Each structure stands twice: as C-alpha cells, then as structure tokens.
Amino acid sequence: MSKMEIRLAGSGGQGVILATIILAEAAIIAGKNTAQSQSYGPEARGGMCKAEVIISDEAIGFTKVTKPTFLLALTQVSLDKYAAGVDENCIVMADSSLELPKDLKAKKVYSLPILDTAKTEVGKAFTANIVAVAAINEALKLVGTKDLEEAVFRHIPKGTEEINRKALYAGEKLAKNI
C-alpha cells in the first residue's frame, strides 16, 4: 500500500465519522501517515453523512480525498450519490441490502451484510461501524488486527470492549474471502 483515499458514506448516527477516526488512529499506531475529514447535513442524525481518511506510507501533501480508491456505502442514498463519482480502479464495498447502480464503473465491488451482521451476529445494530471498519481493514490490509483493536478501544465507552471485539471479528470474517 502506498496511498489509500478512503470515503465512507451513510446516514448520521451510523458511526461513519467515528469509523474514519478509528481507521486514521489505527494507521498512526501502525506508523503510517494519515489525514481525516468529515461532513454531514444540518440534520446530523439521520441525514447524509460522509467521512474520509487518507492513509499513506509516504508524506501526504494534500489532505482531502480527490479520487477515492475505496468507497463504503451503508445507505442507498449515499451509494447512489458517491458511486457516481468513482472510476474503475476504486474498490466499492456496499451493504448487501443496497441495490448497486447500473452505471457503476468500479471493477471491484463487494456486497457484504454489514448492517445485518451487526444486528444478528453481534447482537447490536449500533456496532455496524465497527463491523465495517474490520471488513475494510481486512479487504485493504491497512494495519494489523492488534493496531485496529487498540484504536477501537481508545474510542468506545468503557464496558463495551467485548461487544466491540465481537464486532471486529465478525467484520474481519465477512471480508476474509474477498
């Protein structure tokens, strides 16, 4: 990996911003360079939300994602909006409940049951962002599992370590064979 420009999109309240913060922190723990940013509509919870992180082995000159190399979408609205702007080299990961746009240019597209896994396998829907973080990390091989776990544990409420560890391993398992 030399440089990954990662865009995560969903709705406010899904933990998309926290997911990019965790990915950025895990990259720092692993000794990589990183830059993270986010934006969301005035509705915040329930409105469209986008967060981005750049992870690189080299210095990062421009800190905004200009040409995503990876896109995760957790809602249909966010998939429709952001998939339209990706090229064939961008890797797209979407929740399996979403319908992929017919004109999607990306050659690598992964449809994974992120939201369902959080709800049924982990047992808590609010862990979907942690499931997603682990699936992204497994698919892209960004950092080691221990670095990712350390970053997650720095940002979750005390007493939720076990449920979040379960979410991490469920997400990693989702992306093992892609």
TIDODO-522118 format. One record per residue (C-alpha): x, y, z. Coordinates in steps of 0.05 Angstrom, whole numbers, padded with zeros to 5 digits, always signed. Layout:
BEGIN
XYZ...
% end
This chain:
BEGIN
+00000+00000+00000+00028+00067-00018-00033+00112-00011-00107+00097+00000-00160+00151-00006-00220+00123+00032-00291+00151+00032-00344+00124+00079-00416+00146+00070-00482+00132+00104-00530+00170+00148-00517+00209+00212-00518+00163+00272-00488+00103+00237-00418+00118+00264-00387+00134+00196-00345+00192+00224-00321+00150+00283-00303+00094+00234-00255+00140+00196-00226+00167+00261-00212+00096+00283-00181+00078+00215-00137+00141+00220-00116+00126+00291-00100+00053+00274-00057+00078+00217-00019+00124+00264-00009+00067+00313+00019+00026+00255+00068+00082+00237+00033+00108+00175+00014+00179+00155-00059+00198+00155-00109+00254+00146-00183+00250+00165-00243+00295+00150-00318+00292+00152-00382+00327+00130-00456+00318+00143-00521+00354+00130-00554+00400+00180-00599+00343+00202-00537+00307+00231-00573+00245+00258-00609+00212+00200-00583+00259+00147-00530+00242+00095-00460+00235+00124-00392+00228+00091-00324+00219+00123-00257+00208+00091-00188+00185+00111-00123+00183+00072-00073+00131+00095-00004+00131+00064+00066+00103+00074+00092+00169+00046+00080+00242+00067+00011+00268+00050+00014+00332+00010-00060+00347+00000-00105+00326+00057-00172+00319+00021-00195+00258-00017-00197+00278-00090-00200+00210-00124-00226+00156-00077-00190+00089-00082-00243+00059-00035-00316+00074-00022-00361+00044+00032-00435+00059+00029-00485+00039+00083-00547+00073+00054-00578+00074-00015-00576+00149-00019-00502+00152-00003-00486+00095-00052-00525+00129-00107-00491+00196-00094-00419+00176-00084-00414+00115-00131-00428+00161-00189-00361+00196-00178-00315+00135-00174-00274+00107-00230-00260+00035-00249-00200+00030-00202-00240+00048-00140-00259-00011-00095-00332-00005-00074-00360-00040-00012-00434-00033-00001-00482-00063+00049-00517-00122+00017-00585-00091+00028-00569-00038-00024-00581-00041-00099-00518-00028-00138-00525+00027-00191-00528+00001-00262-00476+00051-00285-00425+00035-00230-00355+00039-00262-00316+00004-00207-00288-00064-00226-00282-00089-00154-00348-00087-00118-00363-00123-00053-00433-00130-00026-00429-00151+00047-00484-00157+00100-00452-00106+00147-00516-00079+00178-00547-00149+00185-00483-00177+00216-00483-00123+00269-00555-00137+00285-00558-00212+00283-00488-00239+00293-00460-00186+00341-00529-00173+00371-00525-00097+00370-00542-00055+00308-00500+00003+00334-00437-00038+00322-00445-00034+00246-00389+00017+00241-00341-00029+00278-00361-00087+00234-00348-00042+00174-00280-00018+00200-00257-00090+00208-00284-00111+00139-00249-00051+00107-00184-00067+00143-00187-00140+00122-00203-00123+00050-00149-00070+00043-00096-00098+00091-00085-00029+00121-00059-00046+00190-00051-00106+00236-00111-00131+00276-00080-00111+00342-00069-00039+00318-00141-00035+00296-00166-00064+00361-00125-00014+00401-00154+00044+00360-00225+00018+00371-00215+00011+00446-00190+00083+00450-00256+00108+00423-00311+00065+00454-00345+00072+00521-00314+00032+00578-00351-00033+00588-00366-00044+00514-00299-00077+00497-00327-00147+00489-00385-00129+00443-00338-00086+00401-00286-00142+00398-00342-00188+00374-00359-00136+00320-00286-00131+00299-00280-00206+00289-00348-00210+00254-00327-00156+00205-00259-00188+00193-00294-00254+00179-00342-00221+00129-00283-00197+00086-00237-00257+00094-00252-00287+00026-00254-00224-00017
% end
